[in-house]
Amino acid sequence: MPAKGKHRRQKSTLITRGLVAAGTGGAVVALPLIGATGAHAAEQAAPAAVSGTVVAAAQVQAQVQAAPAAKAAAPTTYSVVAGDYLSKIAAEHDVAGGWKRLYADNRQVVGENPSLILPGMKLTLGAKNPAKAAAPKPAAPKAAPKAAVKAAPKAAAKVAEQTRASRSTERAAAPAAAPAASGWVAPVAGGVSTAYRTAGAMWSSGYHTGADFIAASGTTVRAVGAGTVVSAGWSGAYGNEVVIKHADGNYSQYAHLSSLAVSAGQSVSGGQQIGLSGSTGNSTGPHLHFEIRTSPSYGADIDPLAYLRQHGVSI
């Protein structure tokens, strides 16, 4: 029999010892191990989080930097209307580089003469225009009411009669100017309203390439000297235009005409009527725009009044 008063302690199992160790002194060891493990995991997660933040910031910065480039890649398109000219468009839309940059970007559409832009042309503002020159399509005419159709022949006949009467009166009141001894004359009898080389933003070149003569609509316009008609017809901003080549190799140009009386290839003499003045093309009102050029193209202008005076014309 076992001795009284003695209690035999049962042996602790390995699991129990482990539990005791965890519950008593083992806790001191276990807790730092858990903390170390968590800290190690946090250390590994922290660089990843920082790295993700840096990547996100870089992406945002790249998007911000790309925004102006995307904006620049989409230039504005402007449709030319009646009365427009390049310097006016450039000024109204703050085109960097002015009308020269606008012309350079749209040269394929405008052509060789920056003053000749037509309503309906599509110009890009601030970027190169990839389009090629194309004649704008005229607007489709609207059908006239039946009553207007019936009245049209009578109205047209009346207008034609008034026009003939007006021209007859004009010719009687203003006989042809007598050519100088050299055979040269002034294009019209009126004085000069805008001199050659007058500076201003209303001209694409920055200055007036000819001389404007005072001439009411329908005034007879005459060839200043003998020569051959190089062109006669519509010329964009110049409206109805006649260009004549003279024996000395220079060319005279007559613009904004209301009607033409000659055709290309025709020979004319000094003082011969070539058309009637008007306000066609880009014009602020009836007048005659007159140029002398060293070639038939825009940009070859010389002083027209000095040229006429050299040929004995008093002006």
Secondary structure, 3 states (H helix, E strand, C coil): CCCCCCCCCCCCCHHHHHHHHHHCCHHHHHHHHHHHHHHHHHHHHHHHHHHHHHHHHHHHHHHHHHHHHHHHCCCEEEECCCCCCHHHHHHHCCCCCHHHHHHHHCHHHHCCCCCCCCCCCEEEECCCCCCCCCCCCCCCCCCCCHHHHHHHHHHHHHHHHHHHHHHHHHHHHCCCCCCCCCCCCCCCCCCEEECCCCECCCCCCCECCCEEECCCCCCEEECCCCEEEEEEEECHHHCEEEEEEECCCCEEEEEEEEEECCCCCCEECCCCEEEEEECCCCCCCCEEEEEEECCCCCCCEECHHHHHHHCCCCC
